[in-house]
């Protein structure tokens, strides 16, 4: 593997990974580098246009082919969670928008893969694998974020299916998606017990983008409105009343991949700081000759190593079928995103004023990394999840 890879080659040699993962890392790393100049130009486009182009490009290259096995012969990504983390790490290292496009498409398709009927999978997954159908997962509301049990969007039974009324907020890819996976309240029980997942095509009458959201780092985000939105009975994903299980299963599996993206951001920041420290004249020598700068760079390396191991372990536990994978996923997500924020901040400090220049690498990373401490459950939610698992283990 080349010395300037977006991965740590020594981490990839650990028993967590096998030859197929190392080959995947080589392939995604090379593919990203070939497109980095084109992706730089995409940043000048609207988030919606950039998002659509990136999903199509990722699909055409086969990175989503695992979503629809047998649909084509471009299965360059086996789709296990170690692979998903590696792909996100490489994409995040190279271009935040590419990681966002990949992650949201994979996130939206996973409930279909795990809970969809054969007919639902045949209808939607081939297009999602090709990148011609963009997906979005609509669970959050303005007053129901991490607390999914507080979801208020209603899905009332009708003679031919259900009628959805209400709003969803902070929907990633909400303004460009062709298919929404929507968590709504059907009332089989109180709180989390009364939620159901629905597959709602974006052209369904009664669905509209209520408001586009300008995020700190530009991406396609939107609030959605559902007004007398009628969907057939076969739009239910899984079973009525099973929406909370579907949502939590998805979030538990994708938290570790957020850690993978955090690694990509953090490693890019650390590499940028190291390159600057080696080349920047300072006090008759170079910046890297200063003991405090050395200490800062060393601290980045320690944090990167620890986060890499936690993400690798979480993905490995998931892939081998460990029933306690969820707590490892929370640990990996929590630690990787928190230390990535610290590494990016320390990188800006090493670069000084140059690190604050608009659209510089560190300025972009500074905006991009902050959201990862929110996505798929805030750091505080992860701490509660870990503490709860610890309590159950102690009690058992």
C-alpha positions in Angstrom: 0.0 0.0 0.0 1.4 3.4 -0.9 2.9 5.6 1.8 0.4 8.4 1.2 -2.7 6.2 1.6 -5.7 7.4 3.5 -5.4 4.3 5.8 -2.9 3.2 8.4 -1.3 0.2 6.7 -0.3 -1.3 10.1 -3.9 -1.2 11.3 -5.1 -3.1 8.1 -2.6 -5.8 8.9 -4.2 -6.7 12.2 -6.4 -9.9 12.4 -9.5 -7.8 12.4 -9.1 -7.6 8.6 -8.5 -10.2 5.9 -7.0 -10.1 2.4 -10.3 -9.0 0.9 -10.5 -6.0 3.2 -7.0 -4.9 2.4 -7.7 -5.2 -1.3 -10.9 -3.2 -0.8 -8.9 -0.5 1.0 -6.4 -0.3 -1.9 -9.3 -0.1 -4.4 -11.3 2.6 -2.7 -8.2 4.6 -1.9 -7.1 4.6 -5.5 -10.6 5.4 -6.8 -10.9 8.4 -4.5 -7.6 9.8 -5.4 -8.4 9.5 -9.1 -11.5 11.7 -8.6 -10.3 14.2 -6.0 -9.9 17.0 -8.5 -13.4 16.4 -10.0 -14.9 16.3 -6.5 -13.2 19.6 -5.6 -15.2 21.2 -8.5 -18.4 19.7 -7.1 -18.1 21.8 -4.0 -19.0 24.8 -6.1 -22.3 23.2 -7.0 -25.5 23.2 -4.9 -25.6 20.4 -2.3 -28.5 18.9 -4.2 -26.7 18.8 -7.5 -23.5 17.5 -6.0 -25.4 14.9 -4.0 -27.2 13.5 -7.1 -24.0 13.4 -9.1 -22.1 11.6 -6.3 -24.8 9.0 -5.7 -24.9 8.2 -9.4 -21.1 8.1 -9.7 -20.8 5.8 -6.7 -23.5 3.6 -8.1 -21.9 3.5 -11.6 -18.6 2.5 -10.1 -20.2 -0.4 -8.2 -19.7 0.7 -4.6 -23.4 0.1 -3.9 -23.6 -3.2 -5.8 -23.8 -5.1 -2.5 -27.3 -3.6 -2.0 -28.7 -5.8 -4.7 -26.6 -9.0 -5.0 -26.9 -10.6 -8.4 -28.1 -7.5 -10.1 -24.8 -7.0 -11.8 -21.2 -8.2 -11.6 -19.6 -5.1 -10.1 -19.5 -6.3 -6.5 -16.4 -4.4 -5.5 -17.8 -3.9 -2.0 -18.8 -7.0 -0.1 -21.0 -4.9 2.2 -19.9 -6.3 5.6 -19.4 -3.7 8.3 -15.7 -3.7 8.2 -15.9 -2.9 4.5 -18.5 -0.1 5.1 -16.2 1.5 7.7 -13.2 1.3 5.3 -15.2 2.8 2.4 -16.4 5.7 4.6 -12.9 6.3 6.0 -11.4 6.7 2.5 -14.3 8.8 1.2 -14.2 11.1 4.2 -10.4 11.5 3.9 -10.8 12.6 0.3 -14.2 14.4 0.1 -16.9 14.9 2.7 -19.7 15.2 0.2 -18.7 11.8 -1.3 -18.8 10.2 2.2 -22.2 11.8 2.8 -23.6 10.5 -0.5 -22.4 7.0 0.2 -23.5 6.8 3.8 -27.0 8.1 3.4 -27.7 5.8 0.4 -26.4 2.8 2.4 -28.3 3.9 5.5 -31.6 4.2 3.6 -31.2 0.9 1.8 -30.2 -1.2 4.8 -33.7 -1.4 6.4 -34.9 -2.7 3.0 -32.2 -5.3 2.9 -32.9 -6.5 6.4 -36.7 -6.2 6.7 -38.1 -5.8 3.2 -40.3 -8.3 1.5 -38.8 -9.9 -1.7 -41.2 -7.7 -3.8 -40.1 -4.5 -2.0 -36.5 -5.5 -2.5 -37.0 -6.2 -6.2 -38.9 -2.9 -6.6 -36.3 -0.6 -5.0 -32.9 -2.1 -4.4 -31.6 -2.5 -8.0 -32.1 1.3 -8.6 -30.5 2.1 -5.3 -27.5 -0.1 -6.1 -27.1 1.6 -9.5 -27.4 5.0 -7.9 -30.4 6.0 -10.1 -32.8 5.9 -7.1 -31.7 8.0 -4.1 -32.9 7.0 -0.7 -33.5 8.8 2.6 -34.3 7.7 6.1 -36.9 10.0 7.8 -37.2 9.4 11.5 -36.4 12.6 13.3 -38.8 15.4 14.0 -38.3 18.9 15.4 -39.4 17.6 18.8 -38.3 14.0 18.4 -34.6 13.4 17.7 -32.7 10.9 19.7 -36.0 10.1 21.6 -37.7 8.1 18.8 -40.5 7.2 21.2 -41.7 10.8 20.9 -42.4 10.6 17.1 -45.7 12.3 16.3 -46.2 11.9 12.6 -49.4 9.9 12.3 -50.2 7.0 10.0 -54.0 6.3 10.3 -55.4 3.0 8.9 -57.5 3.4 5.9 -59.5 0.9 3.8 -56.7 0.6 1.2 -53.7 1.3 3.5 -52.7 4.2 5.6 -52.9 8.0 5.6 -49.8 9.9 6.8 -50.1 13.4 8.3 -47.3 15.3 10.0 -43.7 16.5 9.5 -40.2 15.1 9.5 -37.1 17.2 10.2 -33.4 17.1 9.4 -33.8 14.5 6.7 -30.5 13.8 5.0 -31.0 13.7 1.2 -34.5 14.8 1.9 -34.6 17.3 -1.1 -33.2 14.8 -3.7 -34.5 11.4 -2.6 -36.8 9.3 -4.7 -37.7 7.0 -1.8 -38.2 7.7 1.9 -38.2 5.2 4.7 -40.5 6.9 7.2 -41.1 6.1 10.8 -44.7 7.0 11.8 -47.0 6.4 14.7 -49.7 3.8 14.1 -50.6 3.3 17.7 -50.1 -0.5 18.4 -48.8 0.5 21.8 -47.4 3.5 23.7 -44.2 5.3 22.8 -41.8 3.2 20.9 -44.3 0.3 20.7 -46.6 2.3 18.5 -44.3 3.0 15.5 -44.3 1.5 12.0 -41.8 1.9 9.1 -43.2 2.8 5.7 -41.6 3.0 2.2 -42.9 6.2 0.6 -41.9 7.2 -2.9 -41.1 10.9 -3.1 -43.7 11.4 -5.9 -46.6 10.2 -3.7 -49.3 12.8 -3.5 -49.2 14.6 -0.2 -45.4 14.5 0.3 -43.4 17.7 -0.2 -40.2 19.3 0.9 -41.4 21.7 3.5 -38.1 23.5 4.0 -34.5 23.1 2.8 -32.0 23.3 5.6 -28.6 25.1 5.3 -26.3 23.0 7.4 -23.0 24.1 8.8 -21.2 22.0 6.2 -23.4 22.3 3.0 -25.3 19.1 2.3 -28.8 18.1 1.1 -31.0 18.4 4.2 -34.7 19.1 4.3 -37.8 19.1 6.5 -40.7 17.1 4.9 -44.4 17.6 5.1 -46.9 14.7 4.9 -50.4 16.0 4.2 -53.2 13.5 3.7 -50.5 11.2 2.2 -52.1 7.9 1.2 -49.9 4.8 1.0 -50.9 1.2 0.2 -50.8 -1.5 2.8 -47.8 -3.1 1.1 -45.8 0.1 1.9 -45.3 -1.2 5.4 -41.7 -2.3 6.0 -41.5 -5.2 8.4 -44.6 -5.4 10.5 -47.0 -2.8 11.9 -45.7 -1.7 15.3 -42.1 -2.8 14.4 -40.8 0.6 13.4 -38.8 1.3 16.5 -36.9 -2.1 16.2 -36.1 -1.3 12.6 -34.8 2.2 13.4 -32.7 1.1 16.4 -31.3 -1.9 14.4 -30.2 0.6 11.7 -28.7 3.1 14.0 -26.8 0.5 16.0 -25.3 -0.8 12.9 -24.4 2.5 11.3 -22.9 4.2 14.4 -19.6 2.4 13.9 -19.5 3.6 10.3 -19.8 7.2 11.6 -16.6 6.3 13.5 -15.1 5.2 10.2 -15.9 8.6 8.7 -14.5 10.4 11.7 -11.2 8.5 11.2 -11.0 9.7 7.7 -11.6 13.4 8.7 -9.1 13.0 11.6 -6.4 11.3 9.6 -6.7 14.0 6.9 -6.3 16.7 9.5 -3.3 15.0 11.2 -1.6 14.5 7.8 -2.2 18.2 6.9 -0.8 19.3 10.2 2.3 17.1 9.9 3.0 18.3 6.4 2.7 21.9 7.5 4.9 21.3 10.5 7.6 19.8 8.4 7.7 22.6 5.8 6.9 25.7 7.9 10.0 27.7 9.0 9.9 28.8 12.6 12.4 30.2 15.1 15.4 29.4 13.0 14.3 25.8 12.3 11.0 24.2 11.3 7.7 24.1 13.1 8.1 20.4 13.8 11.3 21.1 15.8 9.2 22.8 18.5 8.6 20.5 21.4 4.9 21.6 21.9 4.2 20.9 18.2 5.8 17.5 18.5 3.6 16.8 21.5 0.5 17.9 19.6 1.3 15.6 16.6 2.1 12.7 18.9 -1.2 13.2 20.7 -3.0 13.0 17.3 -1.3 9.8 16.5 -2.3 8.2 19.8 -5.9 9.2 19.4 -6.0 7.9 15.8 -4.6 4.5 16.8 -7.1 4.1 19.7 -10.1 5.2 17.5 -9.0 2.9 14.7 -8.9 -0.1 17.0 -12.3 0.6 18.5 -13.9 1.0 15.1 -12.3 -2.1 13.7 -13.4 -4.1 16.8 -17.0 -2.9 16.5 -17.2 -3.8 12.9 -15.5 -7.2 13.5 -17.9 -8.0 16.3 -20.9 -7.1 14.1 -19.6 -9.2 11.2 -19.0 -12.2 13.4 -22.5 -12.1 14.8 -21.8 -11.0 18.3 -25.2 -10.1 19.9 -23.5 -7.4 22.0 -22.2 -5.6 18.9 -24.4 -2.5 19.6 -22.4 -1.4 22.7 -19.2 -1.8 20.7 -20.7 0.3 18.0 -21.6 3.1 20.5 -18.1 3.0 22.0 -16.5 3.3 18.6 -18.8 6.1 17.5 -18.4 8.0 20.7 -14.6 7.8 21.0 -13.8 8.3 17.3 -16.0 11.3 16.8 -14.9 13.0 20.0 -11.2 12.6 19.4 -11.6 13.5 15.7 -13.0 16.8 16.8 -9.9 17.2 19.0 -7.6 16.3 16.2 -9.1 18.7 13.7 -9.0 21.5 16.3 -5.3 20.7 17.1 -4.5 20.7 13.4 -6.0 24.2 13.0 -3.8 25.2 15.9 -0.7 23.9 14.3 -1.5 25.7 11.0 -2.3 28.9 12.8 -3.9 31.6 10.7 -3.5 29.5 7.5 -5.8 26.9 9.1 -8.7 29.4 9.3 -8.7 30.4 5.6 -12.1 29.8 4.0 -12.3 26.6 2.0 -8.8 25.4 3.2 -8.6 21.7 4.2 -8.7 22.4 7.9 -11.4 25.0 7.6 -13.6 22.5 5.8 -12.8 19.7 8.2 -13.6 22.0 11.2 -17.1 22.5 9.8 -17.6 18.9 8.7 -16.5 17.1 11.8 -18.9 18.7 14.2 -22.0 17.0 12.8 -20.6 13.5 13.4 -21.0 14.0 17.2 -24.8 14.4 16.5 -25.5 11.9 13.7 -26.9 8.4 14.6 -27.3 9.6 18.2 -25.4 12.3 20.1 -22.4 11.6 22.3 -24.6 11.8 25.3 -26.9 9.1 23.9 -23.9 6.9 23.4 -22.8 7.4 27.0 -26.2 6.4 28.2 -26.2 3.3 25.9 -22.8 2.2 27.1 -23.8 2.8 30.8 -27.0 0.8 30.3 -25.1 -2.1 28.8 -22.6 -2.0 31.6 -25.4 -2.1 34.2 -26.9 -5.1 32.5 -23.6 -6.9 32.4 -22.9 -6.2 36.1 -26.4 -7.3 37.0 -26.0 -10.5 35.0 
